Amino acid sequence: MPRWTADDIAWDAFDRTKLDRNLLKLVKAASLTEYNAAQYTRYLHNIFQDDPEFADILAEWQLEEEQHGRMLGHYAHLADPSFDFPAAFKKFTEGYQFPTEVAESVRGSRVGELVSRCIVETGTSSFYSALSEATDEPVLKQLAHRIASDEFRHYRTFFDGLDRYQAREPISVVNRIKVVVSRVRETDDDELAFAYHCANESPDTAYNRERCTREYAKLAYGHYRRHHAEQVVTMAFRAIGLKPRGWLSAQVTKWAWKKMRSQAERAAA
């Protein structure tokens, strides 16, 4: 069961004078991707169908992810009463689909799949950490902080599974690096861009992936700071099986921070 509920959020503390409309756009998009956890759970259940212990873990993960979506959707409606979360989510799930009825991971192995899940949780935990630090609005700060904590814990959960499967079905560090690279490249796929479109653009606006990717990047990457880049690299290195602190991680952190800044600047330009 989720570690917290809507009753733990001081909704009455909402301060409209401190609302950042650009951050609200990110919240609206995130509410859709988070609430879509059932689709990912079906996919993962098929890959780990012979592991009932992991199935229980996935069920709990799904409940928490869906709660994130509901809470973010509720906040978005509180901040903008015109936001229709059910309608936006319906549009999102009708337009964004990926194969769930599979027998094997698209990453080539179950270890590869768990590496990929660690990278996803690395991204979400850093995103909500940055969101919590960027906002002055009290309710959003509470929500983002709680969700970030959940996402860090989810990373640990998938990392523990990764350790367990690596002992049984090992893959090389090189192959883990390949999984990380491919997953990072997928941040520019349709999911976030289409979620941004469904949550923020008018119904008569045609979806344009390039435009929505650019708008999302402009709003999101500008709130990342160097310590977020360092945390991302540390968590990614652990998932790969590399030393998380050292010369190599320091160099990759420099590159990652430079990449984040350039993406924000390029999108803004």
Backbone torsions as a table, in degrees:
resi	resn	phi	psi	omega
1	MET	NA	150.2	177.9
2	PRO	-56.4	147.0	-177.5
3	ARG	-78.1	-13.5	179.3
4	TRP	-147.4	163.5	-178.5
5	THR	-133.5	-179.9	178.6
6	ALA	-60.5	-27.8	-179.4
7	ASP	-67.8	-18.2	179.9
8	ASP	-85.2	-5.6	-179.9
9	ILE	-100.1	129.8	179.5
10	ALA	-82.8	75.7	-176.5
11	TRP	-59.6	-30.9	-178.7
12	ASP	-66.5	-13.4	-179.6
13	ALA	-82.6	0.1	-178.3
14	PHE	-55.0	128.9	-177.4
15	ASP	-122.7	101.8	-175.8
16	ARG	-63.8	-26.4	-179.1
17	THR	-68.8	-18.1	-179.8
18	LYS	-105.2	10.1	-179.0
19	LEU	-75.5	130.2	175.4
20	ASP	-103.2	114.0	-175.6
21	ARG	-63.7	-30.7	178.4
22	ASN	-70.6	-40.2	175.3
23	LEU	-64.6	-34.9	179.0
24	LEU	-61.7	-36.2	177.4
25	LYS	-62.4	-39.4	177.3
26	LEU	-66.3	-40.0	179.2
27	VAL	-61.9	-44.1	-179.7
28	LYS	-60.7	-45.3	179.2
29	ALA	-64.6	-42.1	-178.9
30	ALA	-65.0	-32.7	-179.8
31	SER	-60.8	-33.8	-178.4
32	LEU	-75.3	-45.7	-178.1
33	THR	-68.1	-36.6	179.5
34	GLU	-67.4	-43.3	-175.8
35	TYR	-71.0	-12.2	-178.3
36	ASN	-85.5	18.2	-174.2
37	ALA	-60.9	-28.8	-177.3
38	ALA	-60.0	-35.5	180.0
39	GLN	-64.9	-42.8	178.8
40	TYR	-69.4	-34.5	-180.0
41	THR	-65.0	-40.6	176.9
42	ARG	-59.0	-44.5	178.7
43	TYR	-60.4	-47.9	-177.5
44	LEU	-69.5	-36.1	177.4
45	HIS	-59.3	-39.5	179.8
46	ASN	-67.0	-35.9	-179.5
47	ILE	-72.2	-36.3	-176.7
48	PHE	-111.7	35.8	-173.1
49	GLN	-65.1	-20.2	179.7
50	ASP	-95.7	15.2	-177.2
51	ASP	-125.8	85.2	-176.5
52	PRO	-62.4	-31.4	178.2
53	GLU	-62.9	-43.1	179.9
54	PHE	-71.6	-30.6	177.2
55	ALA	-61.0	-39.6	177.6
56	ASP	-64.6	-40.0	178.7
57	ILE	-62.9	-42.6	179.8
58	LEU	-64.7	-36.8	179.4
59	ALA	-63.3	-41.5	178.1
60	GLU	-67.8	-40.7	178.0
61	TRP	-59.3	-43.4	-179.6
62	GLN	-61.8	-44.2	-179.9
63	LEU	-59.5	-41.4	-178.3
64	GLU	-71.2	-39.7	178.8
65	GLU	-65.4	-42.0	178.4
66	GLU	-65.0	-35.8	175.9
67	GLN	-62.9	-41.1	176.9
68	HIS	-55.2	-46.5	-179.4
69	GLY	-62.0	-44.6	179.7
70	ARG	-62.5	-45.1	-177.5
71	MET	-66.1	-41.2	177.4
72	LEU	-66.2	-39.8	177.4
73	GLY	-63.7	-40.2	178.3
74	HIS	-64.8	-42.0	178.5
75	TYR	-63.4	-44.4	-178.7
76	ALA	-60.5	-39.1	178.7
77	HIS	-70.3	-35.5	176.8
78	LEU	-62.6	-42.4	-178.9
79	ALA	-77.0	-31.2	-178.6
80	ASP	-140.3	91.5	-176.5
81	PRO	-56.4	-17.0	179.3
82	SER	-78.6	-11.6	-178.3
83	PHE	-74.2	119.0	-179.5
84	ASP	-102.5	92.1	-176.2
85	PHE	-59.3	-49.8	179.8
86	PRO	-57.4	-42.0	-179.3
87	ALA	-67.5	-41.9	179.2
88	ALA	-64.9	-40.0	-179.9
89	PHE	-67.6	-39.4	178.0
90	LYS	-61.2	-44.7	179.1
91	LYS	-62.8	-40.7	-179.1
92	PHE	-63.7	-48.7	-176.4
93	THR	-72.4	-25.9	176.3
94	GLU	-74.3	-28.5	-176.3
95	GLY	-100.3	-17.9	-179.9
96	TYR	-120.7	112.0	-179.8
97	GLN	-134.5	150.4	170.9
98	PHE	-140.9	155.6	-176.2
99	PRO	-62.0	125.6	177.5
100	THR	-110.4	-24.7	-178.4
101	GLU	-87.4	75.2	-178.3
102	VAL	-124.2	162.5	178.0
103	ALA	-105.9	-20.2	-179.0
104	GLU	-134.1	155.2	179.8
105	SER	-68.0	143.7	174.5
106	VAL	-68.6	-11.6	178.2
107	ARG	-85.3	-2.7	175.6
108	GLY	94.6	-16.0	179.4
109	SER	-163.8	165.7	178.9
110	ARG	-72.5	-33.8	174.2
111	VAL	-62.6	-44.4	178.0
112	GLY	-59.5	-39.5	178.4
113	GLU	-63.1	-41.8	-179.2
114	LEU	-70.9	-33.4	172.3
115	VAL	-60.5	-45.2	179.5
116	SER	-61.1	-42.4	178.4
117	ARG	-63.3	-38.1	176.8
118	CYS	-61.3	-39.6	-179.9
119	ILE	-67.8	-38.5	176.7
120	VAL	-61.1	-46.7	-179.6
121	GLU	-67.8	-30.3	173.8
122	THR	-61.4	-45.2	-179.9
123	GLY	-65.6	-44.4	-177.3
124	THR	-70.3	-39.7	-179.9
125	SER	-64.1	-39.6	178.4
126	SER	-69.6	-37.2	179.2
127	PHE	-61.7	-49.2	-177.6
128	TYR	-72.2	-29.1	173.9
129	SER	-64.1	-45.6	178.7
130	ALA	-64.0	-39.6	179.9
131	LEU	-64.2	-42.9	179.9
132	SER	-62.4	-38.1	-179.6
133	GLU	-77.7	-26.4	-175.6
134	ALA	-80.7	-29.0	-173.9
135	THR	-92.5	147.3	171.6
136	ASP	-104.6	-3.8	-179.1
137	GLU	-76.6	120.4	-170.6
138	PRO	-57.5	-41.4	-176.4
139	VAL	-71.5	-43.5	178.8
140	LEU	-64.3	-36.3	178.0
141	LYS	-62.5	-42.5	176.8
142	GLN	-60.7	-50.7	-177.1
143	LEU	-60.3	-49.8	-176.9
144	ALA	-62.5	-38.4	179.6
145	HIS	-65.1	-44.7	179.9
146	ARG	-65.6	-41.9	-179.3
147	ILE	-67.2	-40.8	177.5
148	ALA	-58.3	-42.3	178.9
149	SER	-61.9	-41.7	176.7
150	ASP	-61.5	-42.8	-176.6
151	GLU	-67.8	-35.8	174.4
152	PHE	-63.3	-40.3	178.3
153	ARG	-67.4	-37.7	177.1
154	HIS	-63.4	-39.3	175.1
155	TYR	-56.5	-46.9	-179.0
156	ARG	-60.9	-39.3	179.3
157	THR	-61.8	-49.9	179.6
158	PHE	-68.6	-32.5	177.2
159	PHE	-66.0	-39.8	176.1
160	ASP	-62.3	-41.5	176.5
161	GLY	-64.5	-37.6	177.2
162	LEU	-60.5	-45.3	177.9
163	ASP	-59.9	-42.1	-177.8
164	ARG	-66.0	-43.8	-178.4
165	TYR	-77.1	-29.5	176.6
166	GLN	-62.3	-33.0	178.2
167	ALA	-71.0	-25.5	-177.2
168	ARG	-99.7	-39.3	-175.2
169	GLU	-132.5	63.8	-170.3
170	PRO	-64.5	145.9	169.8
171	ILE	-128.1	159.4	-174.3
172	SER	-75.0	162.6	174.9
173	VAL	-60.2	-38.6	179.6
174	VAL	-59.8	-44.0	179.7
175	ASN	-69.1	-31.7	176.1
176	ARG	-67.6	-39.3	177.0
177	ILE	-60.8	-41.3	179.2
178	LYS	-61.0	-39.9	178.2
179	VAL	-63.4	-44.7	-179.3
180	VAL	-61.6	-45.8	-179.3
181	VAL	-61.1	-45.2	-178.7
182	SER	-65.7	-38.3	-179.3
183	ARG	-69.7	-39.2	177.9
184	VAL	-63.4	-38.9	178.5
185	ARG	-63.4	-27.4	-177.9
186	GLU	-74.8	-6.5	176.3
187	THR	-64.2	-16.5	177.2
188	ASP	-97.7	13.5	-179.4
189	ASP	-80.7	-168.0	-171.8
190	ASP	-74.4	-21.0	-169.9
191	GLU	-56.9	-59.7	-177.5
192	LEU	-67.7	-40.5	-179.4
193	ALA	-63.2	-44.4	-178.5
194	PHE	-70.7	-35.6	175.8
195	ALA	-62.5	-40.7	177.6
196	TYR	-61.0	-44.0	179.6
197	HIS	-61.1	-49.8	-176.1
198	CYS	-65.4	-33.2	-174.9
199	ALA	-86.3	-25.6	-168.8
200	ASN	-124.0	-20.0	-176.6
201	GLU	-100.0	152.6	-177.2
202	SER	-67.0	152.8	-177.1
203	PRO	-57.6	-26.9	-178.1
204	ASP	-90.0	4.5	177.0
205	THR	-90.8	123.9	-180.0
206	ALA	-71.2	142.8	-180.0
207	TYR	-70.9	129.9	174.9
208	ASN	-129.5	110.9	-173.8
209	ARG	-59.6	-44.6	-177.3
210	GLU	-62.7	-43.9	-179.5
211	ARG	-64.1	-45.7	-176.7
212	CYS	-69.3	-36.9	175.8
213	THR	-62.2	-42.7	-180.0
214	ARG	-65.4	-43.9	-179.7
215	GLU	-64.7	-42.8	179.6
216	TYR	-63.2	-45.9	-179.0
217	ALA	-61.7	-40.8	-179.5
218	LYS	-60.3	-40.6	-177.9
219	LEU	-78.8	-36.4	-173.1
220	ALA	-84.2	-53.2	-170.7
221	TYR	-67.3	-23.5	179.3
222	GLY	-65.8	-15.4	-178.1
223	HIS	-99.2	-3.1	178.0
224	TYR	-79.0	146.2	175.9
225	ARG	-121.0	169.1	-174.5
226	ARG	-57.4	-37.2	-178.5
227	HIS	-67.8	-24.0	174.1
228	HIS	-69.4	-41.2	177.5
229	ALA	-62.1	-40.9	179.1
230	GLU	-63.5	-42.0	179.0
231	GLN	-64.7	-41.4	178.3
232	VAL	-59.7	-46.5	-178.2
233	VAL	-66.1	-42.3	179.0
234	THR	-58.5	-46.9	-178.7
235	MET	-68.1	-39.0	179.0
236	ALA	-66.0	-42.0	179.1
237	PHE	-61.6	-40.2	178.4
238	ARG	-62.3	-42.3	179.6
239	ALA	-65.1	-33.7	179.6
240	ILE	-73.7	-32.5	-175.5
241	GLY	102.5	20.4	178.4
242	LEU	-103.0	160.0	178.1
243	LYS	-63.4	120.3	-174.1
244	PRO	-74.3	-16.6	178.6
245	ARG	-127.5	124.8	-179.9
246	GLY	162.8	-171.5	-176.2
247	TRP	-62.1	-45.2	-176.4
248	LEU	-64.4	-45.9	-179.7
249	SER	-64.3	-33.9	178.1
250	ALA	-65.5	-39.9	179.0
251	GLN	-68.2	-40.3	179.3
252	VAL	-68.3	-34.6	176.7
253	THR	-62.3	-43.3	177.2
254	LYS	-58.8	-44.9	179.8
255	TRP	-64.6	-44.2	-177.9
256	ALA	-63.5	-41.4	179.1
257	TRP	-65.4	-42.3	177.9
258	LYS	-63.0	-39.3	179.2
259	LYS	-64.2	-44.6	178.7
260	MET	-60.0	-44.8	-179.6
261	ARG	-65.0	-42.5	-178.7
262	SER	-66.8	-36.3	177.9
263	GLN	-64.3	-43.2	179.1
264	ALA	-63.8	-43.7	-178.5
265	GLU	-68.4	-40.5	-179.2
266	ARG	-66.0	-42.3	179.4
267	ALA	-65.4	-40.1	-179.9
268	ALA	-67.1	-33.3	-179.7
269	ALA	-73.2	NA	NA
